Amino acid sequence: MLELPSTMPAMEIESPGGPEQMRIAVRPVPEPGEGEVLLRVVAAGVNRPDILQRQGAYPPPPGASDIMGLEAAGEVVALGPRVTGLALGDRVTALMPGGGYAGYALAAAPLCLPVPNAFTMVEAAALPETFFTVWTNLFERGGCKAGDQVLIHGGTSGIGTTAIQLAVAFGARVLATAGSHVKARACERLGASRGIDYRTEDFVEVVRRETQESGVNVILDRVGGSYVSRNLEAAAVDGRIVTIGLQGGARADVNMGLILRKRLTLTGSTLRPRTVAEKAVIADGLLRHVWPLLSAGKVRPIIHATFALRDAAAAHRLMESSAHIGKIVLTVSA
């Protein structure tokens, strides 16, 4: 085991609220438990759940670190008992239930994936949260496959930019909504056949025109609320609608007649509360089906901006502005 410092910098939340509630603190370096590794964090991704946690609306699951950060890339510097398949010095990117906004972080060994060929640590840190989410929801739950027509809501978010690229890579045709003309065109540059500016266009009408009235086979929705009923209208017969976020609200009026007539499937999921064993199944699918695409340069995370850990509040403000396209990443110096 390498000689490690006893303390590390970590971004804490003084009390629930705005970005001004975030402060750099000194914390003890954690020790890995059974099946865990300790990473020296080089970079950590910023995600919407971090915003919600800071606001007090999304507490970490039992046993997880109270420090924000659901993904990080770095070097394995300590191994807990019964860890297999990893060694000291390995460069990995990891999905974690919390703890990424710090100099060192714990990760379950099965949720550590190798940094893809030619990837920087910043790029690698942008992978786990969005790629785990897209793989399990768009492909496993939504059954996205070659020949499908797919609608991605929030196409320029971290989730959206990932979903567009992966759906296209696996042979689907993609339509994507975004909040401006500029962002709609950015979706098209990523491979979408049609970007839809939801502020000036009705995505249901655009879907109908673009699919010759047949509708889309799969919808990945991070909005909820009023989008639920509109998704039913945009879906094709035997369509699959997967909800992964509720930015538009948790309640909706649903026309059950459309569900019956179109034989629709409505499903959804969360990622953070799942067990390590459940997430490990997703990790295995990514390693087999997606990591070769990353290593070959066929799919890449879109990095909008990087911030030093001490400037995490500015990173949160950028995310809350929705002015970004792709991922926001923190660089960490342990």
Secondary structure, DSSP 8 states (H G I E B T S, - for coil): -----SEEEEEEESSSSSGGGEEEEEEE-----TTEEEEEEEEEEE-HHHHHHHHTSS---TTS-SS--SEEEEEEEEE-TT--S--TT-EEEEE-SS--SBSEEEEEGGGEEE--TT--HHHHHTSHHHHHHHIIIIIIIT---TT-EEEESSTTSHHHHHHHHHHHHTT-EEEEEESSHHHHHHHHHTT-SEEEETTTS-HHHHHHHHTTTS-EEEEEES--TTHHHHHHHHEEEEEEEEE---TT-S-----HHHHHHHT-EEEE--STTS-HHHHHHHHHHHHHHTHHHHHTTSS---EEEEEEGGGHHHHHHHHHHT--SSEEEEE---
